Amino acid sequence: MTAQSAHQPLLAIRDLSVKFADVTAVKDVSFTLDRGETMALVGESGSGKSVTALSILQLLPYPRASHPSGSIIFDGQEMVGAKERTLRAIRGNRISMIFQEPMTSLNPLHNIEKQVGEVLLLHKGLRGAKARARILELLELVGIPDPASRLKALPHELSGGQRQRVMIAMALANEPELLIADEPTTALDVTIQAQILELLKDLQSKLGMALLLITHDLQIVQKMAQTVCVMKDGEIVEAGQARALFDDPKHDYTKKLLSAVPSGEAPALPENATELLETSNIHVQFPIGRKGILGRPDHYLHAVDQISLSLKQGETLGIVGESGSGKTTLAMAILRLLKSTGDIRFAGQDIRDFSGADLRKLRRDMQVVFQDPFGSLSPRMSIAQIVGEGLEIHAPDLTQGEREARIAEALDEVDLPQNAMDRYPHEFSGGQRQRISIARALVLKPRFIVLDEPTSALDMSVQAQIVELLRDLQARHKMAYLFISHDLRVVRALSHRVMVMKNGKLVESGAAADVFDNPQQPYTKALLAAALDLKAAGKEFVRN
C-alpha cells in the first residue's frame, strides 16, 4: 500500500447504473468505503443491494447485464471493464464474498476439504498438510463442530447453517482486504450468529479489513455498521452515520423500515379447538460410518430422540434450536417424508401405514414451505406452473380460468403481482422466491402447514406482513402451523406454544409467553440472549 493510497478510500463507486436488457436495476449509486470500515446496504428484496455488490466483482451475467454509467475503483484499480486476468487475481483473494444461498454456491459433488482448499491453492499455493491445517483452523474459527470429521462431507450432508459457515470459512481463507457479506448470518443459529459477528469485528481490527454488509436485519446493522446506505428501487434514498440514521431518519422509506418489526402475539385459541395432530415418541436415526461385512453401519445418529407433541386446529407450535438439533427432521417425519418410529395421528387417523392413494390425499391437508426457496423451486417451470401444480393433482376438476384465479389469489396474498405468473424463479430475489414458496403451500388451503424458516430470506417489512398474513389465514381457515425458525422475534409473534430442541432431544416446552419471559433451562436462556440481544453464547451452549 502506498502513502497516497492510504489516504484514498479502499472502494469508491460513482454514479453506478446497471441494466438487464431494458430494465434498470441500479441507478446512479455512489458511495465510498474506507479500510477497516463497515458499511451496511439495507433495503427490501429487489432494491438493488445484491446487484450493486455483484457489480464490484463483475459477477453479473454480462453481456445481458450492462453498466450504462458509473465507475468502481478498488484500491486504484477500475473494476468496470477490467480484464479477466485482473479480476481473477482480486476475486477470492483481495475481495471475497459470502453469498446468500450456500446450497447453490457450493459444488454438490466436491467435499468440504476440496472446496475450501481450492481457494488456498489458487491464491496461496497451499496444498497437502499445510492446506489441511489451515482448513481445519478456518472451520473451527466459524464454529463447525469436530471439523476433522467433516472434511470429507458433501454439502447435502450438512445442515443449512453449517453450509453457510463453510461459505464464510472460504471467504476468510485468504484474509481479504474487502469482504462483501450478502446476508451472511441468515441461515445461522442465533448462538453462532453473534459469534460470527464478533469474529468479523475481530478480523477487521486485526487485518484492517473493510466490510460491505448486505442485510435486512436492522438489529445486525445497529451492532456492526458505522455507515448505512438505504436503497429503494435501485437508488440510494438515504445515507449517513448509522447512529444518526437510526436516531433521526429523514426519508419516509427509512422510517418505514425501522418501524417494520414483527410484533404482537398469537390470538387466543377457542376453548372448543379440537386436536388435529398428535405424535408419541417419534424417533429418527441415520446410519453413520462405513458398513461392515454384514452391511451394518458403525453407529447411528439419533437425529430425533423420542419426541412427543400435540397440535390443535388453529394453533401454532414454534420449534427453535440450533442447526442440526432435529427440528426439520422431526417435521419431515411428521409429514411422512422420512422413515421414523413412534405414533403419528392426524385428524384422528393413524397415518403411519398410509401409502398410495391415502398418502396422496393426505398431502392436500399437509403442506410445507421449505427453508431454501431456490432449491425447492423448479428453474424450468413458470411461477404459474409452480404454484398451480398442486391444483392439477388435488383439484383436477377446476377449469383453466378457475385454476388461474386461485393462483392469482395466492400470489396476491403474499404481495406478488399477477404478472409474475409467466416469469421464472431466477428472475426474482431471494425474498420474492420465498413468497412464491408460501403461495404454493397456501393455494390448496391445507389444514396443517410446516413452515421451515419461512421468513429467513424476507425483509423486515415483509416479515411483518407475512406474520399478519399467516395469522389472518389461520383465523379464517383454522389451519395449524408447525413453525420452525431461528428468529425468535417472529416465533414469539406467531406461536401459541414453543418447543426448544438440542441434539435431537426436547430441552424445554410450554406456552410461548412462559418460555420467553421465564425460561427454565440454561440453554433456553442462552438462545434468547443471543437472538434478542446478539450476545455470544458460551461454547457450552453451542451444539457439538
ZAMARGU-4260 file (C-alpha; in steps of 0.2 Angstrom, whole numbers, plus 5000, padded with zeros to 4 digits):
<rodrens>
0) 5000/5000/5000 | 5007/5017/4995 | 5006/5033/5006 | 4995/5040/4993 | 4983/5025/4993
5) 4982/5025/5012 | 4973/5042/5011 | 4961/5036/4997 | 4945/5026/5000 | 4948/5007/4998
10) 4932/5007/4987 | 4924/5021/4978 | 4908/5019/4967 | 4902/5034/4957 | 4886/5035/4948
15) 4884/5016/4945 | 4870/5010/4935 | 4865/4993/4930 | 4853/4987/4916 | 4846/4970/4912
20) 4840/4972/4894 | 4828/4986/4896 | 4826/4985/4915 | 4836/4997/4926 | 4840/4988/4942
25) 4853/5001/4949 | 4853/5019/4945 | 4867/5032/4949 | 4873/5024/4965 | 4888/5032/4973
30) 4897/5028/4990 | 4915/5026/4997 | 4921/5013/5009 | 4937/5015/5019 | 4949/5002/5025
35) 4943/4994/5041 | 4926/5002/5039 | 4909/4993/5040 | 4895/4999/5028 | 4878/4992/5028
40) 4867/4991/5012 | 4849/4989/5018 | 4833/4989/5009 | 4819/4977/5003 | 4821/4962/4991
45) 4823/4969/4974 | 4830/4986/4979 | 4847/4983/4970 | 4858/4978/4985 | 4865/4962/4979
50) 4866/4968/4961 | 4877/4983/4967 | 4888/4971/4977 | 4890/4959/4962 | 4895/4973/4951
55) 4910/4976/4962 | 4917/4959/4957 | 4910/4960/4939 | 4899/4944/4943 | 4884/4949/4934
60) 4878/4940/4919 | 4887/4950/4905 | 4883/4955/4892 | 4864/4953/4896 | 4869/4965/4911
65) 4877/4981/4907 | 4883/4997/4915 | 4876/5012/4906 | 4886/5023/4918 | 4897/5023/4933
70) 4914/5018/4939 | 4920/5006/4953 | 4938/5009/4959 | 4946/4996/4971 | 4962/5002/4978
75) 4966/5012/4962 | 4960/4998/4950 | 4945/5001/4939 | 4934/4986/4940 | 4921/4990/4927
80) 4928/4983/4911 | 4943/4976/4919 | 4952/4961/4910 | 4948/4944/4916 | 4965/4940/4922
85) 4965/4956/4933 | 4948/4951/4941 | 4954/4933/4944 | 4968/4940/4954 | 4956/4950/4965
90) 4941/4938/4967 | 4943/4927/4982 | 4959/4935/4986 | 4959/4953/4990 | 4940/4954/4989
95) 4929/4939/4995 | 4910/4937/4995 | 4899/4927/5006 | 4883/4923/4996 | 4865/4922/5002
100) 4861/4904/4997 | 4875/4892/5002 | 4867/4877/4994 | 4868/4885/4977 | 4885/4892/4979
105) 4894/4876/4985 | 4898/4862/4972 | 4887/4847/4977 | 4900/4835/4970 | 4915/4841/4980
110) 4918/4838/4998 | 4921/4852/5010 | 4940/4850/5011 | 4942/4851/4992 | 4931/4867/4991
115) 4939/4877/5005 | 4956/4870/4999 | 4953/4876/4981 | 4954/4894/4987 | 4970/4892/4996
120) 4978/4883/4982 | 4973/4896/4969 | 4979/4911/4978 | 4992/4905/4991 | 4998/4889/4983
125) 4995/4879/4999 | 4992/4860/4997 | 4995/4844/5007 | 4997/4845/5026 | 4999/4864/5027
130) 4982/4866/5017 | 4973/4854/5028 | 4979/4863/5044 | 4973/4880/5038 | 4956/4872/5033
135) 4954/4864/5050 | 4959/4881/5058 | 4946/4890/5047 | 4932/4878/5050 | 4935/4879/5069
140) 4935/4898/5068 | 4917/4898/5061 | 4910/4885/5073 | 4910/4869/5063 | 4909/4855/5077
145) 4923/4842/5076 | 4930/4849/5059 | 4941/4835/5056 | 4926/4823/5054 | 4918/4835/5042
150) 4932/4837/5029 | 4925/4823/5018 | 4907/4828/5020 | 4897/4834/5004 | 4886/4850/5005
155) 4870/4840/5006 | 4876/4831/5022 | 4877/4847/5032 | 4863/4857/5039 | 4859/4874/5031
160) 4868/4884/5045 | 4883/4873/5043 | 4884/4876/5024 | 4884/4894/5027 | 4898/4893/5040
165) 4908/4884/5026 | 4905/4898/5014 | 4911/4910/5027 | 4927/4900/5030 | 4930/4900/5011
170) 4928/4919/5011 | 4940/4922/5025 | 4953/4910/5019 | 4965/4922/5011 | 4962/4936/5024
175) 4954/4948/5011 | 4955/4967/5011 | 4937/4969/5007 | 4923/4956/5012 | 4906/4958/5004
180) 4894/4949/5015 | 4877/4946/5007 | 4865/4941/5021 | 4880/4932/5030 | 4870/4926/5045
185) 4853/4922/5038 | 4855/4903/5039 | 4865/4903/5055 | 4859/4899/5073 | 4857/4913/5084
190) 4871/4907/5095 | 4883/4906/5081 | 4876/4922/5073 | 4883/4933/5087 | 4899/4924/5087
195) 4902/4926/5068 | 4898/4945/5070 | 4911/4946/5084 | 4923/4936/5073 | 4921/4948/5059
200) 4924/4963/5070 | 4940/4955/5077 | 4946/4951/5059 | 4943/4969/5055 | 4953/4976/5069
205) 4967/4963/5066 | 4968/4964/5047 | 4961/4982/5043 | 4948/4973/5033 | 4933/4983/5026
210) 4916/4975/5027 | 4901/4978/5015 | 4886/4971/5024 | 4870/4967/5014 | 4856/4963/5026
215) 4838/4965/5030 | 4841/4963/5049 | 4842/4980/5056 | 4847/4973/5073 | 4864/4967/5065
220) 4866/4984/5056 | 4865/4993/5073 | 4878/4981/5081 | 4890/4981/5066 | 4889/4996/5054
225) 4897/5013/5055 | 4889/5020/5040 | 4872/5015/5031 | 4865/5017/5014 | 4847/5014/5012
230) 4841/5008/4995 | 4824/5008/4986 | 4820/5004/4968 | 4839/5004/4963 | 4843/5020/4971
235) 4851/5026/4987 | 4837/5036/4996 | 4847/5040/5012 | 4865/5038/5018 | 4874/5043/5034
240) 4882/5038/5050 | 4872/5023/5057 | 4869/5030/5074 | 4862/5046/5067 | 4851/5037/5054
245) 4843/5026/5067 | 4841/5040/5079 | 4834/5053/5067 | 4829/5045/5050 | 4825/5058/5037
250) 4817/5048/5022 | 4799/5041/5024 | 4806/5024/5017 | 4819/5023/5031 | 4806/5027/5044
255) 4795/5013/5037 | 4810/5000/5038 | 4814/5005/5056 | 4796/5003/5061 | 4793/4986/5052
260) 4797/4973/5066 | 4786/4958/5068 | 4777/4961/5084 | 4761/4956/5094 | 4757/4938/5099
265) 4746/4924/5093 | 4727/4926/5095 | 4719/4916/5109 | 4713/4898/5104 | 4694/4895/5106
270) 4691/4883/5120 | 4682/4871/5109 | 4698/4869/5097 | 4700/4851/5093 | 4716/4841/5092
275) 4722/4840/5074 | 4740/4832/5076 | 4747/4821/5090 | 4764/4812/5090 | 4771/4800/5103
280) 4789/4795/5105 | 4795/4800/5087 | 4812/4793/5084 | 4823/4796/5068 | 4840/4789/5066
285) 4853/4789/5052 | 4867/4776/5049 | 4885/4784/5051 | 4901/4777/5045 | 4907/4763/5034
290) 4897/4747/5034 | 4905/4731/5040 | 4905/4713/5032 | 4887/4711/5037 | 4882/4728/5030
295) 4879/4736/5047 | 4884/4754/5050 | 4897/4758/5063 | 4884/4768/5073 | 4868/4778/5072
300) 4865/4797/5073 | 4849/4799/5083 | 4843/4815/5074 | 4826/4815/5083 | 4825/4806/5100
305) 4808/4801/5107 | 4799/4817/5104 | 4780/4819/5108 | 4769/4834/5104 | 4751/4839/5100
310) 4744/4852/5090 | 4726/4859/5090 | 4716/4866/5075 | 4721/4884/5073 | 4736/4883/5084
315) 4754/4887/5080 | 4768/4877/5088 | 4785/4885/5087 | 4801/4874/5087 | 4818/4883/5090
320) 4835/4876/5092 | 4852/4876/5083 | 4856/4869/5066 | 4856/4850/5067 | 4846/4850/5083
325) 4832/4839/5074 | 4819/4852/5070 | 4817/4850/5052 | 4820/4831/5053 | 4805/4830/5066
330) 4794/4840/5054 | 4799/4828/5039 | 4795/4813/5049 | 4778/4820/5054 | 4774/4823/5035
335) 4779/4805/5031 | 4794/4811/5021 | 4806/4802/5032 | 4806/4785/5040 | 4803/4785/5058
340) 4796/4775/5073 | 4783/4781/5085 | 4765/4786/5083 | 4758/4799/5072 | 4739/4803/5072
345) 4732/4816/5060 | 4713/4821/5062 | 4710/4806/5072 | 4718/4794/5060 | 4734/4784/5062
350) 4744/4789/5047 | 4760/4778/5050 | 4754/4765/5037 | 4747/4776/5024 | 4753/4773/5007
355) 4747/4776/4989 | 4731/4785/4987 | 4728/4788/5005 | 4745/4796/5007 | 4742/4807/4991
360) 4725/4813/4999 | 4734/4817/5015 | 4746/4828/5006 | 4732/4841/5002 | 4729/4844/5020
365) 4748/4844/5025 | 4759/4856/5016 | 4777/4863/5019 | 4787/4878/5015 | 4805/4874/5014
370) 4820/4883/5020 | 4829/4886/5004 | 4817/4894/4991 | 4829/4892/4976 | 4832/4874/4979
375) 4814/4870/4981 | 4808/4879/4965 | 4810/4871/4948 | 4820/4883/4937 | 4811/4876/4922
380) 4794/4880/4927 | 4785/4896/4927 | 4778/4904/4943 | 4760/4899/4937 | 4765/4881/4935
385) 4774/4880/4952 | 4760/4887/4962 | 4747/4878/4952 | 4755/4861/4951 | 4746/4856/4967
390) 4729/4861/4960 | 4732/4849/4945 | 4735/4835/4956 | 4722/4838/4970 | 4709/4849/4961
395) 4709/4842/4943 | 4691/4847/4940 | 4694/4865/4941 | 4693/4874/4924 | 4708/4884/4917
400) 4700/4900/4922 | 4696/4894/4940 | 4714/4887/4942 | 4722/4904/4936 | 4710/4913/4948
405) 4716/4903/4963 | 4734/4905/4958 | 4732/4924/4956 | 4723/4924/4973 | 4738/4915/4981
410) 4751/4927/4974 | 4741/4942/4979 | 4740/4935/4997 | 4759/4935/4998 | 4761/4953/4989
415) 4766/4947/4972 | 4759/4954/4956 | 4748/4944/4944 | 4761/4947/4930 | 4773/4936/4940
420) 4764/4921/4934 | 4774/4920/4917 | 4791/4923/4925 | 4804/4910/4931 | 4812/4908/4949
425) 4829/4915/4943 | 4820/4932/4939 | 4816/4935/4957 | 4826/4940/4973 | 4828/4928/4987
430) 4814/4935/4997 | 4802/4935/4982 | 4806/4917/4979 | 4801/4913/4997 | 4785/4922/4994
435) 4782/4910/4979 | 4785/4895/4990 | 4772/4901/5003 | 4760/4904/4989 | 4762/4886/4983
440) 4758/4880/5000 | 4743/4891/5003 | 4734/4888/4986 | 4727/4871/4992 | 4721/4879/5008
445) 4728/4865/5019 | 4723/4861/5037 | 4742/4859/5043 | 4757/4868/5036 | 4775/4865/5041
450) 4784/4882/5040 | 4803/4878/5039 | 4812/4895/5041 | 4798/4904/5030 | 4804/4922/5034
455) 4823/4919/5035 | 4825/4927/5017 | 4812/4940/5019 | 4814/4959/5023 | 4809/4965/5040
460) 4794/4974/5032 | 4789/4958/5023 | 4791/4948/5038 | 4779/4958/5047 | 4767/4957/5033
465) 4769/4938/5032 | 4766/4936/5050 | 4750/4946/5049 | 4745/4936/5033 | 4748/4919/5042
470) 4738/4925/5057 | 4724/4930/5046 | 4724/4914/5036 | 4724/4904/5052 | 4709/4914/5059
475) 4699/4911/5043 | 4704/4893/5039 | 4708/4886/5056 | 4725/4880/5050 | 4738/4873/5061
480) 4756/4878/5059 | 4772/4869/5064 | 4784/4884/5064 | 4802/4881/5063 | 4813/4897/5065
485) 4829/4904/5072 | 4822/4921/5073 | 4814/4921/5090 | 4805/4938/5087 | 4795/4930/5073
490) 4792/4914/5084 | 4785/4925/5098 | 4774/4935/5087 | 4766/4919/5079 | 4767/4905/5091
495) 4755/4899/5104 | 4767/4886/5111 | 4786/4884/5109 | 4797/4869/5110 | 4816/4870/5112
500) 4827/4856/5104 | 4845/4852/5106 | 4854/4837/5099 | 4838/4828/5094 | 4830/4830/5112
505) 4817/4841/5119 | 4825/4853/5131 | 4810/4864/5136 | 4792/4867/5131 | 4777/4877/5136
510) 4766/4892/5132 | 4776/4905/5122 | 4774/4919/5135 | 4781/4907/5148 | 4796/4901/5138
515) 4801/4919/5133 | 4798/4928/5149 | 4803/4915/5161 | 4814/4902/5153 | 4819/4887/5165
520) 4834/4879/5156 | 4851/4887/5154 | 4851/4883/5135 | 4835/4892/5133 | 4842/4907/5141
525) 4857/4907/5130 | 4847/4906/5115 | 4836/4920/5120 | 4851/4931/5124 | 4859/4928/5108
530) 4843/4930/5097 | 4836/4946/5106 | 4852/4955/5112 | 4865/4947/5100 | 4875/4941/5115
535) 4888/4927/5110 | 4884/4912/5120 | 4897/4902/5128 | 4904/4886/5120 | 4895/4875/5132
540) 4879/4880/5124 | 4884/4878/5106 | 4880/4862/5098 | 4895/4850/5097
</rodrens>
